[in-house]
Amino acid sequence: MIYLIAVENAIDDGTLDAFPSDEERISGPYTGYDKYGNADHTYWKCEDCGTEATRKGALTDCC
């Protein structure tokens, strides 16, 4: 029997990263600006699908 495994990253120490953690997938915080160019909020971004949210926890189930 042959098994095929999808691996996203093979690390130098021999470990495999099959599913990225939320810390790798979600980046930020970034500074958000209003229409006048004033910084008025922070947001986080999902690197997989591009979804942005003002609360990091809102991105745990986005994609």
N, CA and C atoms as an extended XYZ file, in Angstrom:
189
Properties=species:S:1:pos:R:3:atomname:S:1:resname:S:1:resid:I:1 pbc="F F F"
N         0.845       -1.162        0.000 N   MET     1
C         0.000        0.000        0.000 CA  MET     1
C         0.898        1.234        0.000 C   MET     1
N         0.543        2.239       -0.811 N   ILE     2
C         1.305        3.477       -0.896 CA  ILE     2
C         0.442        4.615       -0.364 C   ILE     2
N         1.046        5.436        0.482 N   TYR     3
C         0.350        6.598        1.026 CA  TYR     3
C         0.970        7.863        0.455 C   TYR     3
N         0.138        8.793        0.046 N   LEU     4
C         0.602       10.090       -0.412 CA  LEU     4
C         0.223       11.119        0.647 C   LEU     4
N         1.196       11.924        1.018 N   ILE     5
C         0.971       12.918        2.060 CA  ILE     5
C         1.316       14.289        1.496 C   ILE     5
N         0.436       15.240        1.699 N   ALA     6
C         0.705       16.620        1.284 CA  ALA     6
C         1.443       17.323        2.407 C   ALA     6
N         2.609       17.839        2.100 N   VAL     7
C         3.429       18.526        3.086 CA  VAL     7
C         3.697       19.930        2.585 C   VAL     7
N         3.391       20.902        3.424 N   GLU     8
C         3.623       22.285        3.016 CA  GLU     8
C         5.087       22.671        3.160 C   GLU     8
N         5.717       22.322        4.264 N   ASN     9
C         7.110       22.704        4.504 CA  ASN     9
C         7.878       21.540        5.099 C   ASN     9
N         9.041       21.279        4.567 N   ALA    10
C         9.964       20.337        5.174 CA  ALA    10
C        11.067       21.171        5.825 C   ALA    10
N        11.225       21.045        7.130 N   ILE    11
C        12.174       21.864        7.872 CA  ILE    11
C        13.509       21.128        7.941 C   ILE    11
N        14.605       21.880        8.031 N   ASP    12
C        15.956       21.310        8.010 CA  ASP    12
C        16.186       20.238        9.065 C   ASP    12
N        15.497       20.305       10.190 N   ASP    13
C        15.732       19.320       11.241 CA  ASP    13
C        14.973       18.021       10.993 C   ASP    13
N        14.277       17.904        9.850 N   GLY    14
C        13.587       16.673        9.500 CA  GLY    14
C        12.117       16.645        9.853 C   GLY    14
N        11.625       17.671       10.556 N   THR    15
C        10.201       17.705       10.883 CA  THR    15
C         9.401       18.226        9.692 C   THR    15
N         8.144       17.892        9.659 N   LEU    16
C         7.277       18.293        8.560 CA  LEU    16
C         6.154       19.170        9.087 C   LEU    16
N         5.809       20.177        8.327 N   ASP    17
C         4.727       21.091        8.696 CA  ASP    17
C         3.603       20.894        7.686 C   ASP    17
N         2.663       19.999        7.997 N   ALA    18
C         1.601       19.676        7.051 CA  ALA    18
C         0.499       20.727        7.048 C   ALA    18
N         0.225       21.334        8.166 N   PHE    19
C        -0.817       22.350        8.267 CA  PHE    19
C        -0.236       23.547        8.994 C   PHE    19
N        -0.219       24.716        8.359 N   PRO    20
C         0.329       25.884        9.030 CA  PRO    20
C        -0.527       26.282       10.227 C   PRO    20
N         0.115       26.770       11.254 N   SER    21
C        -0.629       27.218       12.428 CA  SER    21
C        -1.264       28.568       12.136 C   SER    21
N        -2.185       28.997       12.995 N   ASP    22
C        -2.802       30.311       12.830 CA  ASP    22
C        -1.753       31.412       12.875 C   ASP    22
N        -0.690       31.210       13.641 N   GLU    23
C         0.357       32.229       13.742 CA  GLU    23
C         1.078       32.413       12.412 C   GLU    23
N         1.200       31.382       11.604 N   GLU    24
C         1.857       31.491       10.306 CA  GLU    24
C         0.902       32.030        9.247 C   GLU    24
N        -0.360       31.745        9.377 N   ARG    25
C        -1.363       32.106        8.379 CA  ARG    25
C        -1.882       33.523        8.570 C   ARG    25
N        -1.947       33.998        9.796 N   ILE    26
C        -2.505       35.313       10.102 CA  ILE    26
C        -1.360       36.278       10.405 C   ILE    26
N        -1.334       37.405        9.683 N   SER    27
C        -0.278       38.391        9.905 CA  SER    27
C        -0.876       39.698       10.407 C   SER    27
N        -0.048       40.486       11.037 N   GLY    28
C        -0.488       41.776       11.548 CA  GLY    28
C        -0.009       41.959       12.965 C   GLY    28
N        -0.422       42.956       13.642 N   PRO    29
C        -1.437       43.927       13.255 CA  PRO    29
C        -0.879       44.979       12.305 C   PRO    29
N        -1.733       45.448       11.438 N   TYR    30
C        -1.433       46.537       10.525 CA  TYR    30
C        -2.242       47.756       10.956 C   TYR    30
N        -1.776       48.924       10.582 N   THR    31
C        -2.497       50.151       10.900 CA  THR    31
C        -3.467       50.478        9.776 C   THR    31
N        -4.726       50.703       10.132 N   GLY    32
C        -5.745       51.083        9.164 CA  GLY    32
C        -5.993       52.581        9.227 C   GLY    32
N        -6.365       53.157        8.104 N   TYR    33
C        -6.547       54.606        8.015 CA  TYR    33
C        -7.962       54.941        7.553 C   TYR    33
N        -8.458       56.088        8.017 N   ASP    34
C        -9.758       56.555        7.548 CA  ASP    34
C        -9.579       57.286        6.213 C   ASP    34
N       -10.650       57.819        5.670 N   LYS    35
C       -10.584       58.444        4.345 CA  LYS    35
C        -9.771       59.736        4.336 C   LYS    35
N        -9.430       60.261        5.514 N   TYR    36
C        -8.626       61.477        5.602 CA  TYR    36
C        -7.143       61.182        5.845 C   TYR    36
N        -6.804       59.912        5.925 N   GLY    37
C        -5.413       59.525        6.145 CA  GLY    37
C        -5.010       59.441        7.596 C   GLY    37
N        -5.965       59.511        8.506 N   ASN    38
C        -5.674       59.398        9.932 CA  ASN    38
C        -5.725       57.942       10.366 C   ASN    38
N        -4.730       57.513       11.148 N   ALA    39
C        -4.736       56.145       11.680 CA  ALA    39
C        -5.895       56.024       12.659 C   ALA    39
N        -6.813       55.075       12.401 N   ASP    40
C        -7.977       54.969       13.287 CA  ASP    40
C        -8.294       53.547       13.742 C   ASP    40
N        -7.556       52.540       13.259 N   HIS    41
C        -7.794       51.176       13.718 CA  HIS    41
C        -6.599       50.291       13.343 C   HIS    41
N        -6.585       49.111       13.938 N   THR    42
C        -5.613       48.091       13.549 CA  THR    42
C        -6.387       46.907       12.997 C   THR    42
N        -5.723       46.128       12.143 N   TYR    43
C        -6.373       44.951       11.575 CA  TYR    43
C        -5.352       43.848       11.329 C   TYR    43
N        -5.851       42.632       11.203 N   TRP    44
C        -5.056       41.455       10.894 CA  TRP    44
C        -5.496       40.920        9.549 C   TRP    44
N        -4.615       40.175        8.879 N   LYS    45
C        -4.903       39.675        7.538 CA  LYS    45
C        -4.573       38.193        7.444 C   LYS    45
N        -5.473       37.423        6.800 N   CYS    46
C        -5.212       36.016        6.505 CA  CYS    46
C        -4.399       35.963        5.221 C   CYS    46
N        -3.212       35.395        5.280 N   GLU    47
C        -2.340       35.336        4.112 CA  GLU    47
C        -2.833       34.342        3.060 C   GLU    47
N        -3.690       33.391        3.450 N   ASP    48
C        -4.198       32.409        2.495 CA  ASP    48
C        -5.266       32.989        1.573 C   ASP    48
N        -6.219       33.723        2.129 N   CYS    49
C        -7.349       34.185        1.316 CA  CYS    49
C        -7.468       35.702        1.224 C   CYS    49
N        -6.677       36.446        2.007 N   GLY    50
C        -6.693       37.898        1.934 CA  GLY    50
C        -7.746       38.571        2.798 C   GLY    50
N        -8.515       37.803        3.567 N   THR    51
C        -9.533       38.385        4.429 CA  THR    51
C        -8.882       39.242        5.506 C   THR    51
N        -9.470       40.388        5.791 N   GLU    52
C        -8.983       41.282        6.834 CA  GLU    52
C       -10.045       41.426        7.917 C   GLU    52
N        -9.601       41.566        9.178 N   ALA    53
C       -10.534       41.731       10.295 CA  ALA    53
C        -9.889       42.586       11.368 C   ALA    53
N       -10.707       43.329       12.095 N   THR    54
C       -10.195       44.167       13.181 CA  THR    54
C        -9.979       43.377       14.458 C   THR    54
N       -10.414       42.128       14.479 N   ARG    55
C       -10.189       41.239       15.616 CA  ARG    55
C        -9.510       39.975       15.110 C   ARG    55
N        -8.323       39.681       15.603 N   LYS    56
C        -7.525       38.539       15.127 CA  LYS    56
C        -8.298       37.234       15.236 C   LYS    56
N        -9.044       37.046       16.308 N   GLY    57
C        -9.793       35.812       16.517 CA  GLY    57
C       -10.863       35.554       15.471 C   GLY    57
N       -11.292       36.594       14.773 N   ALA    58
C       -12.321       36.433       13.751 CA  ALA    58
C       -11.798       35.693       12.530 C   ALA    58
N       -10.487       35.560       12.380 N   LEU    59
C        -9.908       34.921       11.204 CA  LEU    59
C        -9.609       33.435       11.386 C   LEU    59
N        -9.941       32.868       12.510 N   THR    60
C        -9.591       31.466       12.745 CA  THR    60
C       -10.337       30.502       11.828 C   THR    60
N       -11.533       30.878       11.368 N   ASP    61
C       -12.318       29.993       10.497 CA  ASP    61
C       -12.561       30.564        9.114 C   ASP    61
N       -11.745       31.520        8.660 N   CYS    62
C       -12.050       32.211        7.406 CA  CYS    62
C       -11.833       31.347        6.172 C   CYS    62
N       -10.898       30.440        6.186 N   CYS    63
C       -10.667       29.625        4.985 CA  CYS    63
C       -10.185       28.235        5.350 C   CYS    63
